[in-house]
């Protein structure tokens, strides 16, 4: 579908007598106003928030007067458009600013996004296009702002539109108001557009934990497991568990490596890592691969001591951390994000590979989105840990020491190093920084995101995100977990600095999933991330 350029067949384009005095910035300005109210009339595909001062326009939302005067009411753009919500804020005098979220049923949005200038020229007979298009990011994708000017009753107005594509149609924001107050309103417009997102809270509405995944296929397998030889007591390299025992926030991906006891020192092999055969089974579930195997009793010519339980490998690999999988002459392989390839030699005749491809289809690794956060107003600085600091918006403070100490026991052996909270009546917003101990694994964004996504007891909401946290890369995942108290929704983060892994938690407690509480204070959490500074 193309938008025909019929400018040579149309009346001359409009030219306003006076140009709008304000020039929008090329980049998103700093210190955008915080979101105060969320509007969910476009849920679940799209919701957005607005700063203080905006409220829903009275009566049924309608098209702008300039559109009514210039567009045929029988035109397809009118017939196929549904105005979901209209909000207003006072401008100068009695003329308010109005922003509308509109849903268009036809496949027009991607066309406008690909060729915004031609689309804008189509309106030029009644609204002057003040180009070029302004590039932005909205709802997890690229977007452009088209800006126009027009005059009515001797008042110069500006108008914006931004299209967002969705399956089978699209949404677009429309805004208009007097040009003389545009500079004061522009930060609000940027904040509103930047807040637009799919209604992940509604998508995460289940109130009970998902049922245990069903076993779909199993077969015997052989595999190679890396083993580090030491003259120490039998022990399997432990899987790092972080979070509270009551909710088990996430489990880091367990390395296959084990440390086993043998006569390694006498053979000069102490501390060496060798690949050792293991025998067991692979079980394919709806959402993961479960591997249960026992390492052979000899490794690199060294006899391993201990019973089979001390040489057991029990591993779960969710499909969502598998980058790809396939077969070759060596068997079946899984490319696990942050860990590399895991090889299996099945005992069947190829059924494992076929089942794996079938069950993992459309469930494997999704590349994290790059997230850029801008700081909002800062009221103070958090310096509870001497290694870092970050800015805190108004109202955020350290929780009572006694209550925090009691809560921190649930995280042992991890340690809560920093906590700030905002008391908002029924809701309390919380941010925790948790030290998880030494980390010698990969520290790139993909690998850090995979350590969070490997938790099979967390249901991710939306895509993982990667940000710059001071001088380091951090990964963020929004997810829902379940405890005896019911569903809990958080943003989980992971970052490694100075060889130590830290976890970040953001959540609101006291409400319910889908009530907008998570989104209400997310900008405050982003302010903390944007102002993060490592001292050492």
N, C-alpha and C positions, 0 to 999 in steps of 0.2 A: 504494500500500500504506500502510495506516494502522495504528498500534498502538492497539487499543481500550483505552479507560480503563475498566477493570472494577473499580476500587477499591471501588465500592459493593457488589460481589458477592463480594469476597474477605474473608478473616479480617482483623481489625483490624491495622494496620501495626505492625511491631515498634518498640519504644522501648527503647533500651539504658538500663541503670540509671545509668551515669555517662557523660557526654559526653566525647568525645576531647579531651584538653587542648590539642592543637595546632590552630591555624587556618592553613591554607595561604595564602600571599601572593596578592594579586590579580594581580600581574605576575611574570614570570620573574625570580628573584633573580639578582644579580650573583655572579661568582666561582663558577660551577658547577664541579664537579670535571671533570677532563679524562677523555676516553674512553680506556680502556686496551685493551679487547678488543672485537672486532666479531663479531656472530653473524649468519650468512648463511643460516640454515635457511629463511628466507622468500624467498630470492632466486628470481627477479630482481625480483619486485614490491616487496619490502621487506627491508631489513636494518636493524640497530640496533647500537649500541655500549653498553658499560657501563663505569663507572669501576673503579678498583682495588678488590679485595675481593669482586667478584662472580665466580661460576663456575657452570658448568652443573650443574644439579641431578642427583644420581645416579639411575640407573634411567630408566625410561620416564616422561616427563612425564604427569601426570594432573591432573584437575580438583582444585580446592581441596576440602578436607574439608567445608567448609560447603556447597559446591554439591552434593557427593555426597549429603549428608544431606537436602537440600531440593528437589532437582530430579529429576524422573522421568528415568531413564536412557533411556527411549524417546522423550523429548521431542525435537522437531525441533531445538531449539537445541543439544542434545547430539549428536544423530545427525549433524548437518551441520557440526559443528565438528571441526577437526583442530588439536591443540596442536603447534605447530612446535618450540618450544624452551621450556625452563623453566630459569631461573637463580635462584640463591639467594645470600643474604649473611646472616651471623649478625646477629641482633638483640640482644635482651637475654636472657641466659641461654641456654637450649637451643632457643629458638623462633626459627627463621630468618625472614627476609623472602624472599618468592618473587615473581618476576615472570615471566609467561608471554606469549608471542606466539601468538595463535590465528588460524586461518584459517576463516572461515565461508563456506560455499558458496552460501548464498542471498542474495537482494537486500535484506538487512536493514540493512546499514551506513548507507546514505544516509537511511533512515527514522529510525534512532536519532540521527543527526547533526542532522536537522531538528527532531526533537521529543524531546530527551534526557530531559526531566522526566517525560513519560508513561512512557517506557521504565523509568526509575529507580523509578517508583511500582510497577511490576509486580513488583519484587523486595522491596517493603517489608514483606512478611509474614515474611521471614527475615533481612533486612538493612536497617537504618534508613538511608534516604537523607539524607545530611548535605549539603543543598543550600545555595546554588544551584550549577548546573554551573559549572565553572571553565574559562574560555576560554583556549585555547592555539593554537599553530601547530605542526603536525607533518607531515612528509613533503610539504612544499610546499603544504599546505592548512589550512583551519580545522579545529580539533578541540576537543572538550570533555572535561574530566575529570569523571567521576561518582564521587562519594566516598560510601562507606557505612561503617557501624559495626555490629558484631555481637559476641556473647559466646559463648565456648566454654570449658568447664572453668574457669569463673571468671576467664578472661582476656579483656580487651577488645581486639578486633581492629579494624583499619580495612581497607578494600578499595577499590581504584580500578579503573575501566575507561575505556578510550578507544578509540573506533571510528574506523577509517580506511577509506574506500570505495575499491574498485578494480573494474574491469570484471567484471561477472558475480558479484560477491561482495564480501568485505571482510575486513580484518584487525582484530583488536582486542587491545590490551594489557590484561592483568589483573594486579593486584598485591595482595598482602595481607601483613600482618605485625602484630605487637603495637603497639597505639596508643602505649604509653609510649616507644617509640623512633622514632615517626613523624617527629618534628622533625629527627632526625639523618639519616633516610633520604630525606626529601623532596628535597634537592638532587640525590641520585643518581637519583631517579625523574624529575625535570625534565631531567637530562642525558640519560637514556636515551630519554625521549620526544622530546626535541629532536634527537637524533641520527638518528631514524628517517627513512629515505629509500629511494627506489628504488635498486636496485643498479646504479648507472650504470657501474661498472667492468665488470660482467658484460656490460652492454649494449654496451660498447665493446671487446669481446673480439677483433675481427679483428686478426690478427697481421701482415697485409700491407696496404699502402696500397690504398685502393679503386681499382678500374680506372678509367681515364680515361672521363669521361662520353661517352655516345654522342650524336652529332649527330642530331637528330630532324627539324629543318626549317630552311630558310634561304630568304631572299628579299632582294631589293634594297630599300633604304630611303633616304629623305632625312630630314634632321634639322637642327636648329639647335644650334650649338655656341657658347658664350660665349668670346670671344677678347679678351684685353687687348692693346692696341697699344702697342708700345714700339720705340724706336730702339736695339735691342740685337740681338745675334746670334740666329739662329734657335734656338729651344729650345722643346720641349714641357714644359709644367708637369709635373714629375716625380711619379710615384706614390711615396708615402712607404713604404719597406720597413723593417720592424723585425724584430728577432730574428736568430738566427744563420743564416748562409748554408747551414749543413748541415741545419737543420731548418726554416728560414723560418717563424718563429713566426706571423706574420700579415702581411697587406698591407693598408694603409689604403685605403679606397675612393678611387679616383682621380677627382679633379674633372675635369669635361669641359673646363674652361677651359684655354686655351693662351696663351702669350705669343709673338707673332710679329712679325717685323721688317717695316716698311714705311716710307713717307714720312709717318709719323704726326705727327712734330714739326712739319713744315711746315704741316700742315693743322690744327694745334691739337688733335689727337686723342690725343696721347701720354698713356698711362696710362688711357685710356678703355676700358671693356669693352663690346663690341658683340656681337650675335648674328649668326653667320655661317652660311650654308648649308653643309652637308656631305653628301656622297653616299657610299654604301657598301652594306653588307649587315648584316643581323641574323641570327644563328645561334642557334637554340634547342636547348639541350642538356637532359639529364635534370634538371639542378639549377641552371641558370643561363642568362642571356642574354649572348651575346658580340656586341659591336658593333664593326665595323671600318669606318672611314670616312675620307675625305680631305676636308679643309676647302677650300672654293672659294678661288680665288686673289685675290679681292677682298673686302675687309671695310670696310664703312662708307665706301665711296668711296676706300679706300686699297688700293693694289696690294701684295699680300704677296709677298715675295721668298723664294726657296728652292724646292727640288724637292718633289715630293709626299710624300716620306718625312718632311720637316720639318713637314708639315701633317697628319700622320696621327693619327687617334684610334683607340686599341685598348683597349677597355673590357670588363670582365667584371662582370656584376651577378648575384650569386647570388640565387635566389628567396627565400632566407631573410631578405634585407634589403629585400625589396619589400613594402611595406605593403598595396598593392592595385594592380590594373591594370584597364584597360578601354579602351573606344573611344568616340569622339565625332566630331563633324564635322571635327576637326583631325587625326584619325588615332588611333594607339595610344599610350596613355600608361602609364607605370610610376611609381608614387609610391615613390621610394626613400628609406628612412629616413635622415635626416640630410642628404639632398641635395636633396629636393624632386622635382618631376616631370621625367621624361625623356620627350620626345615623339619618336615615329617616324611617318613617313608611308610605309607599305609600298607596294610596287609590285604586290602580289598583290591578290586580290579578297576579302580578309578571312580567308584561311587563317592568317596570322600571328597574328591576335588569337585565333582558335579554338585553335590549337596552344599559344599562351601560356597561355590559361586552363586547358587540359587538363593541361599539364606542370607548371604551378605549383600545381595544386590540392592543398591541405593541406601545402604546402611553403613558404608565404609567412611573413611576419613573425609572430612570437609575442611578445607583450608580456613584458618581463622581470619576474621576481618581485622584490618588495621584500624585501631581506634585512636583518634586524636582528641585529647581532652583540654578544655580551656578553663582556667581558674575563674571562679566567681568571687564575690567580695569575701575578704578574710577578716575575722575578728580576733584571731590569736594563732599561736603556734603550739603544736604538740611536741614536747621534748621528753617524753617518758623513757625513751631508750636513747642513750648517748650516740648511737650509731647513725641516727637519721632524725629528720624532722619533717613535718608537713603542716600546711595551713589548715585552720578549722574555721568554718563559717560560724555566724552568730548562733548561740544556743548550744553548741557542742562543748562538752566538758568530760573530764574523767569520771567514771562511775564511782560509787562508794567503794573504798578499798576492801572492806570486809566482804561485800557481796561479790566483788571481782575475784578475791582469793578463793572463795567457796566455789565459784563457777570454774575457775582455772584448774581445779583438781580433776575435772572431767577430761582435760586435755593431756594429762600426763601420759607418756614422758615428754611430750611437747610442752612448750612454755608460752603463755600469753605474755608478750613483752609490752604491749601497748593496747589501750582500749579507750575509745571516746564514744559518747552516747548523746542523743538529743531527746529530751523528754517533750513529747508533743501530745500530752493528755492520754488518750487511749492508746496511741501508738508510741513506741520508743524506737528510734533509729539507732543502730549499733554498728561500729567498725572495730574490728580486732586485727592486730598484727601478731602472728603466732610464729615462734621460732621452732623449726622442726629438726634442727641438727645439721651436721656436715652433709654436704652433697658433692659427689664426684661425677654425676651424670651430665648429660648435655644441658645447656642453658639457653638454647635457642627457643624462640616463641612456640614453634610447633611441638617440641619435646615437652616444654613446660605445660602446654595445654593438654597434651596427652596424659601427663601424670594425674590431672584432674579428671579428664574424661574416662580414664581407666576404671573409675569407681562404678561398679555395677549397681550400687544402691542409690545412685543419683541419676535423675532423669534430666538431661540437659534441656534448656529452654533456649531456642535460637542457636546461633553460631557462636563458637568461641571467639574471643577478641585478643589481640596482641597490642600492647602499648609500651611506650617508653616510660619507665619509672626512674626518674633521676638519670643515672648513667647506665642503667640496666634495662633488659627486656623483661616484661612481665606478661603473664597470660591471665585472662579473666574468663570465667564460665558462669553463666547464670543457670541455676539448676534447682530442682525440687527433690527433697528427700523426705522420709517419713519416720516418725517416732511414735511412741505411745500417745503423745499429745496431738498427733495429726500431721498433716503436711507442713513442711517448712521450706520456704524459698529464700535463697541467698545468692549473692555473687561470690564465687570462690576465686581466689587469685593465688598465683605462685610466682615467686621471683627468687633468684639466687644472687647473693652478694657476698663477696669475700669467702667463697666456699661454703656458705651457710644458706640453707633454704628457708625462706619465710613464706607463710601463708597469709593471705588477706581475706577477711570476711566482711561483707556488707549485708545487712538485713534490717527489716523492720519487724518488730514483734508487737503483738496485741491486736492485730487485724486478721484478715483472711486473704487467701490468695485471690487475686482479681479485684481487690478493693482499691487499687491505685496506690497503696502505701509504698510499695517498692519503688515505683516511678517518682513518687513525691519527693524523696530525698536523694535520689540517684545523682542529681547535679551536685549535691554537697560532697558525696563520695568522690565524684570526678574532680572536684576542686582539690580535695586532699591528694589525689593521684597527680594532678597537674602541678602541685607545689612541692612535691616530694623532693627531698635533698638528702643525699648520703654524706655524712661527715667523715666516715672511715669504713 
